[in-house]
């Protein structure tokens, strides 16, 4: 079952293993720009982009506890017993977050969040509620498919992960286009509907594709008594720091949304945020796609550290160079205006925040690589601390930039997120070095 082979790990082998996962993340990253382009071409684009962005941030926060199920399945599922225990754990977690989503959607609760806390205008809040309701199945569907995708990765079937994402993307695009061409509903409704349908299809397809792997897992006996066996207690001890990490990490986007709603040029900032986020996410996805690669291939006592480190360096330089070409050339304006469909005013407005976020993709590659070292050594608490540092830094910097110094919301958010990500990397670097020193 271990994907870390006895033969020397080469850059070519890492690339072959990573490429389907990178393609998967790239396809997922294309969802945001595609849907933003449709929303921008429907009626009242500024209001609908803002509502879609807020609804998306709420759904992201609700789904945060299950994001790391893919990493958990990749690291922990080794036999029948570990599969069944982690499956039960995953299903329970999916049920909890669905109930949480329902609580958030209760009108008084939702008004408290969007009107009282965020200060959204009534028309934006109303559209946000509708879009969030449509995304009710989205968090649990993501948890379901990430658990089974982790098993596919564990079994060295990364191409099947990419196949599922192709179907998700096709379904999402078809849903968005059908709504756009034939029904012309609110843009926020189009975006939420396309996301929900696409990820539900991907979840079902992932379960079908993992069937043979599960059948094989069910034939593998657990370790004999006296040796380490997976228990619900050990799953919780391993997973809760990762869940907290996701909650804190994904909490950055809603927190940024909250402060931008109360900043200078709030509506413009809220309108361009999902578009900028989608563009940056395309390049950040290259780092995110590396996480399960590192967990699967690093091996016992970090034995494959050097080749994976070298690959991470090449990957980081590549995303830095590519994103710099986009953010500091007319390509950025062409993307916002021609591809994403933003108005001339909003396209110009988005340029400076995009430049300020140039370093975030390469910082993501470094952060993910450091995380894989800690996950491999079962020291997940440090990952949570690093993410908590990042979130607290974002909050403090957002207060300084938008509330005290009076920066435009989108500009203050970009400055805050870039600096906070640097601080998270600096913190996680030290425990990672400590782990590597002990590997011999």
Number of C-alpha atoms within 10 A of each C-alpha: 14 14 18 20 13 8 6 11 18 14 14 10 11 17 14 12 22 21 18 19 27 21 20 24 24 20 19 19 22 15 21 22 23 20 28 29 24 22 30 23 16 18 13 12 22 22 25 27 32 28 29 31 29 32 27 23 23 22 24 21 23 24 26 22 26 28 21 22 28 24 26 24 25 27 20 17 23 22 19 17 19 23 20 15 15 22 18 12 15 22 15 11 18 22 13 14 22 19 14 14 23 12 13 21 17 12 11 10 13 19 20 13 17 22 16 11 14 20 16 23 14 12 11 21 23 16 22 29 24 18 27 28 21 21 23 21 20 25 26 26 23 21 26 25 23 26 27 29 28 27 30 26 25 28 21 17 19 23 19 20 27 22 18 24 26 18 16 26 25 15 21 27 20 15 19 26 18 13 20 18 9 8 10 16 14 22 31 33 25 28 32 27 21 25 25 22 23 25 27 22 20 26 23 15 20 25 18 12 18 19 13 12 15 19 11 13 22 17 10 14 12 18 14 8 7 6 8 9 12 19 13 13 9 10 16 14 14 18 22 16 20 27 21 21 26 23 23 23 19 23 21 23 24 20 19 23 26 22 25 27 24 17 23 19 14 19 21 22 26 27 26 25 27 24 27 24 18 22 23 19 22 22 25 26 23 27 25 20 21 26 23 25 27 28 26 23 24 24 19 11 15 22 17 18 19 13 18 22 16 13 17 20 15 12 18 22 13 16 25 19 14 13 25 17 14 18 22 15 13 11 13 24 22 15 19 26 20 15 15 25 23 28 16 12 10 18 21 14 20 24 20 14 22 23 19 19 23 24 20 24 28 24 21 23 27 21 23 22 26 22 25 26 25 23 22 20 18 13 18 22 18 20 26 24 18 24 28 19 18 25 26 14 20 26 19 12 20 28 18 15 21 22 18 10 11 13 17 20 28 30 24 27 30 24 18 26 23 19 18 24 23 17 16 22 21 12 17 21 17 12 16 19 13 10 17 16 9 9 12 8
